[in-house]
């Protein structure tokens, strides 16, 4: 008599559970979202318009996030689907070298601006 063995199959958790992540991940993302809002406000205080949206791609061109100028207005385009830490990097890059002495910023934001990258 042939003996069959059951292979151990790992079942993946439902998509909703995979997306939620751990409480630690959610807390980190919430912290980064608050930092994004703070840096966005700082950018707008120094005259940079920040547009956080889904950047569409068509045949023949590839839109990327970054700083651009339209007439006399500086605009930072931020792909909304980018990871929060990448969005923070874009904002920090746009603010680098700017006079932010009149802009109220948290100690964490000031440290990141000095260091040039998210912690």
ChimeraX commands (.cxc) that place a marker at each C-alpha (Angstrom):
marker #1 position 0.00,0.00,0.00 radius 0.5
marker #1 position 1.48,3.34,-1.05 radius 0.5
marker #1 position 1.82,5.86,1.65 radius 0.5
marker #1 position 1.00,9.46,0.84 radius 0.5
marker #1 position 2.37,12.30,2.79 radius 0.5
marker #1 position 0.73,15.58,3.27 radius 0.5
marker #1 position 2.88,18.42,2.23 radius 0.5
marker #1 position 2.79,21.36,4.50 radius 0.5
marker #1 position 1.29,24.21,2.58 radius 0.5
marker #1 position 1.55,27.63,4.10 radius 0.5
marker #1 position -1.56,29.58,3.65 radius 0.5
marker #1 position -1.12,33.26,3.03 radius 0.5
marker #1 position -3.13,35.55,5.25 radius 0.5
marker #1 position -5.95,37.40,3.53 radius 0.5
marker #1 position -4.95,40.50,1.58 radius 0.5
marker #1 position -6.58,42.76,4.16 radius 0.5
marker #1 position -4.37,41.31,6.90 radius 0.5
marker #1 position -1.23,41.59,4.76 radius 0.5
marker #1 position -1.90,45.26,4.05 radius 0.5
marker #1 position -2.45,46.22,7.65 radius 0.5
marker #1 position 1.03,45.27,8.78 radius 0.5
marker #1 position 2.13,45.25,12.35 radius 0.5
marker #1 position 1.24,47.90,14.89 radius 0.5
marker #1 position 4.87,49.03,14.79 radius 0.5
marker #1 position 4.71,49.52,11.00 radius 0.5
marker #1 position 1.46,51.45,11.29 radius 0.5
marker #1 position 2.94,53.66,14.00 radius 0.5
marker #1 position 6.04,54.32,11.86 radius 0.5
marker #1 position 3.89,55.21,8.84 radius 0.5
marker #1 position 1.70,57.54,10.93 radius 0.5
marker #1 position 4.83,59.26,12.24 radius 0.5
marker #1 position 6.17,59.63,8.69 radius 0.5
marker #1 position 2.80,61.01,7.48 radius 0.5
marker #1 position 2.91,63.64,10.24 radius 0.5
marker #1 position 6.47,64.50,9.20 radius 0.5
marker #1 position 5.38,64.74,5.55 radius 0.5
marker #1 position 2.64,67.19,6.55 radius 0.5
marker #1 position 5.12,69.26,8.57 radius 0.5
marker #1 position 7.70,69.37,5.76 radius 0.5
marker #1 position 4.99,70.13,3.20 radius 0.5
marker #1 position 3.86,73.09,5.30 radius 0.5
marker #1 position 7.47,74.27,5.61 radius 0.5
marker #1 position 7.92,74.00,1.83 radius 0.5
marker #1 position 4.82,76.05,1.22 radius 0.5
marker #1 position 6.04,78.62,3.76 radius 0.5
marker #1 position 9.16,79.22,1.64 radius 0.5
marker #1 position 7.23,79.43,-1.62 radius 0.5
marker #1 position 7.28,75.84,-2.91 radius 0.5
marker #1 position 3.87,74.55,-3.96 radius 0.5
marker #1 position 3.62,70.84,-3.12 radius 0.5
marker #1 position 1.36,68.61,-5.19 radius 0.5
marker #1 position 1.00,65.11,-3.82 radius 0.5
marker #1 position -0.94,63.07,-6.34 radius 0.5
marker #1 position -0.89,60.00,-8.53 radius 0.5
marker #1 position 1.34,60.86,-11.46 radius 0.5
marker #1 position 0.00,59.24,-14.60 radius 0.5
marker #1 position 2.30,57.73,-17.16 radius 0.5
marker #1 position 1.50,57.59,-20.85 radius 0.5
marker #1 position 3.20,56.11,-23.86 radius 0.5
marker #1 position 6.17,58.28,-24.79 radius 0.5
marker #1 position 6.91,59.91,-21.46 radius 0.5
marker #1 position 7.55,58.97,-17.88 radius 0.5
marker #1 position 6.54,61.39,-15.14 radius 0.5
marker #1 position 8.65,61.32,-11.99 radius 0.5
marker #1 position 8.47,63.08,-8.66 radius 0.5
marker #1 position 10.64,66.12,-8.23 radius 0.5
marker #1 position 11.00,69.87,-8.13 radius 0.5
marker #1 position 10.13,71.89,-11.21 radius 0.5
marker #1 position 9.44,75.51,-12.08 radius 0.5
marker #1 position 6.37,76.80,-13.86 radius 0.5
marker #1 position 6.76,80.49,-14.68 radius 0.5
marker #1 position 7.86,81.98,-11.34 radius 0.5
marker #1 position 6.35,79.21,-9.19 radius 0.5
marker #1 position 8.39,76.28,-7.83 radius 0.5
marker #1 position 6.33,73.12,-7.67 radius 0.5
marker #1 position 7.28,69.85,-6.01 radius 0.5
marker #1 position 5.45,66.94,-7.62 radius 0.5
marker #1 position 5.23,63.97,-5.25 radius 0.5
marker #1 position 3.90,60.61,-6.43 radius 0.5
marker #1 position 1.29,59.73,-3.82 radius 0.5
marker #1 position 1.97,56.01,-4.18 radius 0.5
marker #1 position 5.62,56.35,-3.15 radius 0.5
marker #1 position 6.63,54.97,0.22 radius 0.5
marker #1 position 6.39,57.61,2.96 radius 0.5
marker #1 position 10.15,57.60,3.58 radius 0.5
marker #1 position 10.78,58.36,-0.11 radius 0.5
marker #1 position 8.26,61.22,0.06 radius 0.5
marker #1 position 10.14,62.58,3.09 radius 0.5
marker #1 position 13.40,62.38,1.09 radius 0.5
marker #1 position 11.85,64.40,-1.75 radius 0.5
marker #1 position 10.63,67.08,0.65 radius 0.5
marker #1 position 13.99,67.23,2.42 radius 0.5
marker #1 position 15.74,67.60,-0.93 radius 0.5
marker #1 position 13.45,70.46,-1.94 radius 0.5
marker #1 position 14.07,72.23,1.39 radius 0.5
marker #1 position 17.85,71.70,1.41 radius 0.5
marker #1 position 19.78,74.96,1.43 radius 0.5
marker #1 position 16.69,77.12,2.04 radius 0.5
marker #1 position 16.41,79.69,4.79 radius 0.5
marker #1 position 13.97,78.10,7.21 radius 0.5
marker #1 position 14.76,80.38,10.16 radius 0.5
marker #1 position 11.21,81.80,10.20 radius 0.5
marker #1 position 9.51,78.43,9.82 radius 0.5
marker #1 position 8.47,76.58,12.97 radius 0.5
marker #1 position 9.76,73.01,12.77 radius 0.5
marker #1 position 9.98,70.13,15.22 radius 0.5
marker #1 position 13.38,69.07,16.50 radius 0.5
marker #1 position 13.12,65.83,14.51 radius 0.5
marker #1 position 12.47,67.74,11.27 radius 0.5
marker #1 position 15.38,70.10,11.95 radius 0.5
marker #1 position 17.72,67.16,12.58 radius 0.5
marker #1 position 16.62,65.49,9.35 radius 0.5
marker #1 position 17.16,68.69,7.40 radius 0.5
marker #1 position 20.66,68.97,8.84 radius 0.5
marker #1 position 21.39,65.29,8.10 radius 0.5
marker #1 position 19.62,65.31,4.72 radius 0.5
marker #1 position 17.70,62.06,5.13 radius 0.5
marker #1 position 14.90,60.48,7.19 radius 0.5
marker #1 position 15.75,58.67,10.40 radius 0.5
marker link #1:1,2 radius 0.2
marker link #1:2,3 radius 0.2
marker link #1:3,4 radius 0.2
marker link #1:4,5 radius 0.2
marker link #1:5,6 radius 0.2
marker link #1:6,7 radius 0.2
marker link #1:7,8 radius 0.2
marker link #1:8,9 radius 0.2
marker link #1:9,10 radius 0.2
marker link #1:10,11 radius 0.2
marker link #1:11,12 radius 0.2
marker link #1:12,13 radius 0.2
marker link #1:13,14 radius 0.2
marker link #1:14,15 radius 0.2
marker link #1:15,16 radius 0.2
marker link #1:16,17 radius 0.2
marker link #1:17,18 radius 0.2
marker link #1:18,19 radius 0.2
marker link #1:19,20 radius 0.2
marker link #1:20,21 radius 0.2
marker link #1:21,22 radius 0.2
marker link #1:22,23 radius 0.2
marker link #1:23,24 radius 0.2
marker link #1:24,25 radius 0.2
marker link #1:25,26 radius 0.2
marker link #1:26,27 radius 0.2
marker link #1:27,28 radius 0.2
marker link #1:28,29 radius 0.2
marker link #1:29,30 radius 0.2
marker link #1:30,31 radius 0.2
marker link #1:31,32 radius 0.2
marker link #1:32,33 radius 0.2
marker link #1:33,34 radius 0.2
marker link #1:34,35 radius 0.2
marker link #1:35,36 radius 0.2
marker link #1:36,37 radius 0.2
marker link #1:37,38 radius 0.2
marker link #1:38,39 radius 0.2
marker link #1:39,40 radius 0.2
marker link #1:40,41 radius 0.2
marker link #1:41,42 radius 0.2
marker link #1:42,43 radius 0.2
marker link #1:43,44 radius 0.2
marker link #1:44,45 radius 0.2
marker link #1:45,46 radius 0.2
marker link #1:46,47 radius 0.2
marker link #1:47,48 radius 0.2
marker link #1:48,49 radius 0.2
marker link #1:49,50 radius 0.2
marker link #1:50,51 radius 0.2
marker link #1:51,52 radius 0.2
marker link #1:52,53 radius 0.2
marker link #1:53,54 radius 0.2
marker link #1:54,55 radius 0.2
marker link #1:55,56 radius 0.2
marker link #1:56,57 radius 0.2
marker link #1:57,58 radius 0.2
marker link #1:58,59 radius 0.2
marker link #1:59,60 radius 0.2
marker link #1:60,61 radius 0.2
marker link #1:61,62 radius 0.2
marker link #1:62,63 radius 0.2
marker link #1:63,64 radius 0.2
marker link #1:64,65 radius 0.2
marker link #1:65,66 radius 0.2
marker link #1:66,67 radius 0.2
marker link #1:67,68 radius 0.2
marker link #1:68,69 radius 0.2
marker link #1:69,70 radius 0.2
marker link #1:70,71 radius 0.2
marker link #1:71,72 radius 0.2
marker link #1:72,73 radius 0.2
marker link #1:73,74 radius 0.2
marker link #1:74,75 radius 0.2
marker link #1:75,76 radius 0.2
marker link #1:76,77 radius 0.2
marker link #1:77,78 radius 0.2
marker link #1:78,79 radius 0.2
marker link #1:79,80 radius 0.2
marker link #1:80,81 radius 0.2
marker link #1:81,82 radius 0.2
marker link #1:82,83 radius 0.2
marker link #1:83,84 radius 0.2
marker link #1:84,85 radius 0.2
marker link #1:85,86 radius 0.2
marker link #1:86,87 radius 0.2
marker link #1:87,88 radius 0.2
marker link #1:88,89 radius 0.2
marker link #1:89,90 radius 0.2
marker link #1:90,91 radius 0.2
marker link #1:91,92 radius 0.2
marker link #1:92,93 radius 0.2
marker link #1:93,94 radius 0.2
marker link #1:94,95 radius 0.2
marker link #1:95,96 radius 0.2
marker link #1:96,97 radius 0.2
marker link #1:97,98 radius 0.2
marker link #1:98,99 radius 0.2
marker link #1:99,100 radius 0.2
marker link #1:100,101 radius 0.2
marker link #1:101,102 radius 0.2
marker link #1:102,103 radius 0.2
marker link #1:103,104 radius 0.2
marker link #1:104,105 radius 0.2
marker link #1:105,106 radius 0.2
marker link #1:106,107 radius 0.2
marker link #1:107,108 radius 0.2
marker link #1:108,109 radius 0.2
marker link #1:109,110 radius 0.2
marker link #1:110,111 radius 0.2
marker link #1:111,112 radius 0.2
marker link #1:112,113 radius 0.2
marker link #1:113,114 radius 0.2
marker link #1:114,115 radius 0.2
marker link #1:115,116 radius 0.2
marker link #1:116,117 radius 0.2
marker link #1:117,118 radius 0.2
marker link #1:118,119 radius 0.2
view
